[in-house]
Amino acid sequence: MCAVKLVESMTPIERLASLLAAICHDLDHPGTNQSFLIATSNPLAPLYQVFIACGIFTEMLYFLIQFMLNVCIHVLRTVTRAGVNASDAEAA
């Protein structure tokens, strides 16, 4: 399946989740794989092993999605209320 068809088949929340997953995956990413980090004794190597073992990225993504959804809901409510208040003021 080509990327365009894949994106078109996704719901808006799936698109948002995919974007956030990509962002979270690349946070503080040095551009190398785990084997290279271990071979070069990079101080990030044990850190990433712990993150992967604990599933911290999954948890971080879950809470980030929850936060973003709450922000979106807040913005939608604020915009809706402002629109209703503006239309009420015009009607009066």
N, C-alpha and C positions, 0 to 999 in steps of 0.2 A: 504494500500500500504506500503510495507516495505521501510525502509530508503534508501536502495541501489537503488531500482527501482525509488524512488522519485528523488534521486540525478541524476540518469542516464537520467531522463526525463527533467532535467533542462538545460537551455542554460548556457554557461559560465558566462554571465552577471548575470543571476539569482543565480548562485552559489556564485559569488562574493558578490552580494547584501545580500544573506542569511548569509554569513560569517560576513560581516560588521554589519548586524543587530544584530547578536548574540554578537559580540564584543561590540557594542554600548549599547546593553541592559545590559550587565554585567559591564559596567564601574562604578566603585565606588559602586558596589553592595555589601551590607553587608551579603547577604545570608539569608535574612528573607523577609517575605511579608509585605505589606503596613499596614495591621492590627496590626502586631506585633510592627512595628515602632511607630504607633500611641499609642498603649497600653503602651509602655515603654517610651513614651515622647522623643523619639529619635529626635535629631535636624534635621535629614534627612527627617522625615515624611512630614512636610509642603513643603519642597523643592521638593520632588518627586511628591506631589500633584500638584504643580504649573507646573512642567515639563510635566506631563501627560495632564493637562488641556490645556496647550498652544501648545501641540504637538511638543515640542522642540526636542524630540528624532527623530521624523520623519524628521524635518528640518535638524537636524545635520546629519542624515544618508544620506539624499539627497545630501547635500553639500560634505560630505565625499566621496560618490560614484562619484560625479562629479570630485572631486580632484583626486581620484585614477584613473579614466578613463583618465584624462588629463596627469597624470604621465605615464600611460601605453602607451598612444599615443606618448608622447615625447620620451620615451625609444625606442619604435618601430621605430620611424623616425630616431633617432640617430643611432641605429643598422643598419637600412637599408642603410642610407647614408654612414656609415663606410664600409659596405660590397660593395656598389657600387664604392666608392672611391678606395678600395683595388683592386677590379677587373679591374678598369680603369688603375691603376698603373701597374698591371701585364701585361695588354694588350699593354701598351706603351713601 
